[in-house]
Amino acid sequence: MMAYNTTDAINCMLYPTSIAIVGASPNPNKLNGRPLHFLLRDKFEGRIYPVNPRYDEIDGVKCYPDIATLPEAPDMAIVAIPAQQCRDVVAQLGRKGCPVAVIFASGFGEIGGAGSKAQDALTTIIRESAMRVVGPNSVGLVSAPNKLVGSFVPFPKWPAGPVAIASQTGIFTGAYVDALAAQSTQRFGFSRSICLGNKIDIDEVDFLEYATDDAASRVIAIHLESFKRPREFLAAANLANQDK
């Protein structure tokens, strides 16, 4: 099965017309309750599909018992469930035809041992499907041009601006960006923010290539703990540096 083109997948993630939130909760103080709360708060104009068999509706939005019962394949899925459930859910999303998913759960390769084995199994599922994945161990994403906060970080302010930022660890696309955005002076705005997490699929090269062609982004900032594809990264950085 041919995987979705990276640019198309990232476009679906940053400009979705429909979003499924797997594991959605009515509690906005919980990690799995925040994405829906933020989408409703910011008046997301697309279709929202909470998925949780425990609820018929959440905050007035119809809730679905599972991915198979969704009325369509969502453009993007936010997977906010425990690590041990992610493999089956990602497989279901792939069968449904979802192009891209963002996985919040930790407990994978970053802890070694059984976590690494679980990450290998999840990677196999992704490669067998056409879908693309950000994470796992990601705090999510923000796309300022369309006021999309697909994250569990409670950003009270998000001034739109020219800076696209990606990081491997959530602290730099979470608390760090939150602090910069909340400055009363010398505050600069952001266009995109993506936490790459464990980078089992979409990585820093994919982000850099996308941001290079992104009209909303004039400055690209990336914080990494490791390079997944160093040669490709250097080539992409040299190309980006011509205009950004």
FIZA-749336 format. One record per atom (N, C-alpha, C): y, x, z; residue in one letter. Coordinates in steps of 0.2 Angstrom, whole numbers, plus 5000, padded with zeros to 4 digits. Layout:
// residues N
YXZA;...
// end
This chain:
// residues 244
499450045000M;500050005000M;500650045000M;501150034995M;501750074995M;502250055000M;502450115004A;502950105010A;503650085007A;504050045011Y;504650025009Y;505050085008Y;505550095003N;505950145002N;506450155008N;506550215010T;506850235016T;507550195016T;507950205011T;508650175010T;508650105011T;508150075008D;508049995008D;507849975015D;507450015019A;507249995025A;507850005030A;508250055030I;508750065034I;509350015033I;509449995026N;509849945025N;509649875028N;508949865028C;508749805031C;508849805039C;508849865042M;508949875049M;509649865051M;510149895047L;510849895048L;511149825046L;510849795041Y;511149735038Y;510649685038Y;510349665043P;509849615042P;510049545042P;509749505038T;509949435038T;509449395043T;508949425045S;508549395050S;508249445055S;508149425061I;507949475066I;507449445070I;506849475071A;506349445076A;506349495082A;506349465088I;506349505094I;505749485098I;505249535097V;504549525100V;504549545107V;504449495112G;504449505119G;505049485122G;505449435118A;506149415121A;506049385127A;506549395131S;506649365138S;507249325139S;507249265143P;507949235144P;508349275149P;508149325152N;508449355157N;508849415154N;509549415154P;509949465150P;509949525154P;509749525160N;509749585165N;509149625163N;508649605160K;508049635158K;508049675151K;507749725151L;507749765144L;507549715138L;507049675139N;506849635133N;507249575133N;507749565137G;508149505137G;508849525134G;509049585134R;509749605131R;509849595124R;509349615120P;509549605112P;509749535110P;509349485113L;509549415111L;510149405114L;510349425120H;510949405123H;511549435119H;511449495117F;511949535113F;512049495106F;511549485103L;511649445096L;511949385097L;511849345102L;512149285103L;512949295105L;513049345110R;513649355112R;514149375106R;513849415102D;514249445096D;514249395090D;513949335091K;513949285085K;513549315079K;513049345080F;512649375074F;512549315069F;512649325063E;512749265058E;512049255055E;511549305056G;510849295053G;510449245057G;509849245055R;509349205059R;508949245064R;508849215070I;508549255075I;507949215077I;507449255078Y;506749235080Y;506449265086Y;506649235092P;506249265098P;505549255097P;505149295100V;504449295100V;504149305107V;503849255110N;503549255116N;503249195118N;502549195119P;502149135120P;502349095126P;502749125131R;502949095137R;503449045137R;503849045131Y;504449005130Y;504448965124Y;504648895124D;504848855118D;505448875115D;505948895119E;506648915117E;506948955122E;507448995120I;507849045124I;508549035122I;508949015127D;509649005126D;509848965120D;509448905119G;509548865113G;509248885107G;508848945107V;508548975101V;507848955101V;507548925096K;506848915096K;506448985097K;505948975101C;505549035102C;504849025099C;504549075096Y;503849075093Y;503349105097Y;502749075097P;502249105101P;501949175098P;501949185092D;501749245089D;502049265082D;501949325080I;502249345073I;501949295067I;501349275068A;501049245062A;501449175061A;501749145066T;502049075066T;502749085064T;503049145063L;503749145061L;503749115054L;504349085052P;504449045046P;504549095040P;504649155041E;504749205036E;504649275039E;504649325034A;504549395036A;505249415038A;505449435044P;506049455046P;506249515043P;506949525042D;507149585039D;507049645044D;507149635050M;507049685055M;506749655061M;506349695065A;506049675071A;506249725077A;506449695082I;506549735088I;505949725093I;505549775094V;504949765098V;505049795105V;505049745109A;505249755116A;504649735121A;504149765120I;503549755124I;503249815127I;502749815131P;502449875134P;502049915129P;502049975130A;501750025125A;501050005123A;500649975127Q;499949965126Q;499849905121Q;500349865120Q;500349805115Q;500649825108Q;500949885108C;501349895102C;500949905095C;500349935096R;499949945090R;499749885087R;499549835091D;499349765088D;499949735085D;500549735088V;501149695086V;501349735079V;501349795079V;501649825073V;501149815067V;500549805068A;500049785063A;500149715061A;500349675065Q;500449605064Q;501149595060Q;501649635062L;502249635058L;502149665051L;501749715050G;501549745043G;501249685039G;500749655042R;500449595038R;500949545036R;501449535041K;501949475039K;502349495034K;502449565033G;502949585027G;503549605030G;503649625036C;504249645039C;504349715037C;504949735034P;505149805032P;505149855037P;505449845043V;505649895047V;505649865054V;505449905059A;505449885066A;505749945070A;506049925076V;506349975081V;505949965087V;505550015090I;505150005096I;505450035102I;505549995107F;505850025113F;505450065118F;504750045118A;504350065123A;504250145123A;504250165129S;504050235130S;503350245132S;503150305134G;502450305136G;501950335130G;502250365125F;501950385120F;501850465120F;502050495114G;501950565113G;502350605118G;502950575121E;503350615126E;503050625132E;502450595134I;502150605140I;501450645139I;501250655133G;500650695132G;500050655133G;499450685133G;498850655135G;498650595131G;498550535135A;498450475133A;498950445128A;499650465130G;500150445127G;500150465119G;499950535119S;499950565112S;499450525108S;498850515111K;498350475107K;498550405105K;498950375109A;499250305108A;499750315102A;500150365102Q;500650375097Q;500250395090Q;499750435090D;499350445084D;499050385081D;498850335086A;498550275083A;499050225080A;499650225083L;500250195081L;500450215074L;500450285073T;500650315067T;500150295061T;499550295063T;499050275058T;499150205056T;499350155060I;499450085058I;500050085054I;500550125055I;501150125051I;501050145044I;500650205044R;500450235037R;500050185033R;499650145036E;499250095033E;499550035030E;500150025033S;500549965031S;501149995026S;501549945024A;502149965020A;502749965024A;502749955031M;503349945035M;503550015037M;504250025039R;504450085042R;504650065049R;504750125053V;504850115060V;505350165063V;505750145068V;506150185072V;505850185079V;505750245082G;505450255088G;504750285088G;504350265093P;504550225099P;504950265103P;505050245110N;505450275114N;506150275112N;506450225109S;507150215106S;507550165110S;508150185111V;508650135114V;508850085109V;508750095103G;508950045098G;509450075093G;509850025091L;510350045086L;510949995086L;511550025083V;512149985083V;512449995076V;512649935072S;512949945066S;513649905067S;514149945067A;514849915069A;515149875063A;515049885056P;515349845051P;515149775052P;514549755054N;514349685055N;514249665062N;514449705067K;514449685074K;513749675076K;513349715074L;512649715076L;512449765082L;512249735087V;511949775093V;511249765094V;510849805091G;510149795092G;509849845097G;510049845103S;509949895108S;509849855115S;509549895120F;509649865127F;510149895131F;510549945128V;511149965131V;511649915131V;511949905137P;512449845137P;513149875136P;513349885129F;513949915127F;514549855128F;514949865133P;515449815134P;516049815128P;516049885125K;516549895120K;516249935115K;516449915109W;516149955103W;516649965098W;517150005098P;517650015093P;517450035087P;517549995081A;517250025075A;517650085072A;517350125069G;517650185067G;517250225062G;517450295061P;517050325055P;516450375057P;516250375064V;515750415066V;515050385066V;514650415063A;513950395063A;513550445067A;513150415072I;512850465077I;512150445077I;511650495077A;510950485079A;510750535084A;510250515088S;510050565093S;509250555094S;508950605096Q;508250595098Q;508150565105Q;508550585109T;508550555116T;509050495117T;508850445120G;509350385121G;509950405125G;510050455129I;510650465132I;511250475128I;511150505122F;511750515118F;511950465113F;511450415112T;511650355108T;511650295113T;511650305119G;511650255125G;512250275129G;512150305135A;512650315140A;513250355137A;513050405133Y;513650455130Y;514050415126Y;513850375121V;514250335116V;514550285120V;514250255125D;514550195129D;515150225133D;515150285135A;515750315139A;516250335134A;516150365128L;516650375123L;516950315121L;516550265120A;516850195117A;517350165122A;517250175129A;517550145134A;518250185136A;518350245133Q;518950285135Q;519550245134Q;520050245138S;520650215137S;521150255133S;521050325132T;521450365128T;520950405124T;521250435118Q;520850475114Q;520150445113Q;520150385112R;519450355110R;519450345102R;518850365100F;518650355093F;518150315092F;518050285086G;517650225085G;516950255081G;516450215081F;515850225078F;515650175072F;515350205067S;515050155062S;514350135063S;513950185065R;513250175066R;513050215072R;512550195075S;512150235081S;511450215080S;511050265080I;510250255080I;509950305084I;509550285089C;509150325093C;508450335090C;508350395087L;507650405084L;507050405088L;507150425094G;506550425099G;506050475097G;505450455097N;504950505095N;504850515088N;505150485083K;505250505076K;504550505073K;504150455074I;503450445071I;503550425064I;504150405062D;504250385055D;504950405053D;505450355053I;506150375051I;506350435056I;506650485053D;506850545057D;507550565055D;507750625057E;508450645056E;508650655049E;508150675045V;508350685038V;508450615034V;508050565036D;508250505033D;508950475035D;509050485042F;509750465044F;510350505041F;510250565040L;510750605037L;510850585030L;510350575026E;510350555019E;510750495018E;510550445023Y;510850375023Y;511650385024Y;511750415030A;512450425032A;512950465027A;512650505023T;512950545018T;513250495012T;512850445011D;513050395006D;513350335009D;513450335015D;513750275019D;514450275019D;514750225015A;515550225015A;515850215021A;515550185026A;515850165033A;515850225037A;515450285035S;515450345039S;515750405036S;516250435040R;516550495037R;516350555041R;516150545047V;515850605051V;515150585054V;514750635053I;514050625055I;513850675061I;513650645067A;513450685073A;512750675074A;512350725075I;511650715077I;511450765083I;511150735087H;510850775093H;510150775093H;509750835092L;509050835092L;508750885097L;508150865099E;507750915103E;507250955099E;507150935092S;506650965088S;506850945081S;506650985076F;506750975069F;506050955066F;505950895063K;505350865061K;505250905054K;505750905050R;505750935043R;506350985042R;506251045045P;506851085045P;507151105038P;506751115033R;506951135026R;507351075023R;507051015024E;507350955021E;508050945025E;508050955031F;508650945035F;509250985033F;509051055032L;509551095030L;509851085023L;509451065018A;509651045012A;510050975012A;509850935016A;510250865017A;510950885020A;510950925025A;511550945028A;512050985024A;511751025019N;512251055015N;512551005010N;512150955008L;512350905003L;512950865007L;512750845013A;513250805017A;513850835018A;513850905019N;514450935021N;514950945015N;514750925009Q;515250925004Q;515750865004Q;515550815007D;516050755008D;516150735015D;515750755020K;515750725026K;515950775031K;
// end
